Amino acid sequence: MDRCLKSPVASPSRISGAKEHLYTLNENAFATLKTSASAEKDFLSEESIKKNYFPEVEQLLLGNVPGAQRIFIFDLTLRRINGNRPPVLRAHIDQNQKAAVGRVRHFLPQEADSLLKGRIRIINVWRPLNGPVQCSPPAFADSQTVVDEQLVTVEHRYPDRTGETLSVEHRDEKWYYWSGIGNDERILLECFDSEKGGRVPHTAFVDPRSPVGGKQRESIEVRALVFG
């Protein structure tokens, strides 16, 4: 069915133009960036994505995340409306503290004790694949307007481990979205920050300005551990 999805949050505020640079990872737990075209063109092969796009993500984070000294990419998610991972219609945070520490110990066991003495962040790098986005754009809440009492732990059980995300109860948090984000633009979503406590709820939502019959959004998320 060619339609936009129903929104799980109240209408978020649009950010565009000069406003894009008013928000930072350290203060709001999200940031928006414009970048050059990617060397990865199709985003169909995981092997090709890792070869061409992962190095771009690593350099993007090293160049734009204050204090970042080392990047370890541990996950990618392709979202297509008719695929097995469509846009998520639930306000959530990708990892909580337990999950973040668990990621370090799972992927870097020999270095974990040392790494966990320093600043650890998990950042989700989001971009569309068929921008500009017309339908089901991502919305993200200012971390400063979210209180811990809103956050509900959700377990995800796997054969070799148990992960945890956070669901978000709606209160008075402030939501934003980047209107018409294109393929050369990125949203950085900070899921966890061991030093400043940033954690940004996010979700797909319905933009009331979406054209009737507008193209369904396709996107990729790359999640990385950021050390330093």
Disulfide bonds with the S-S distance in Angstrom:
Cys4-Cys135 2.08
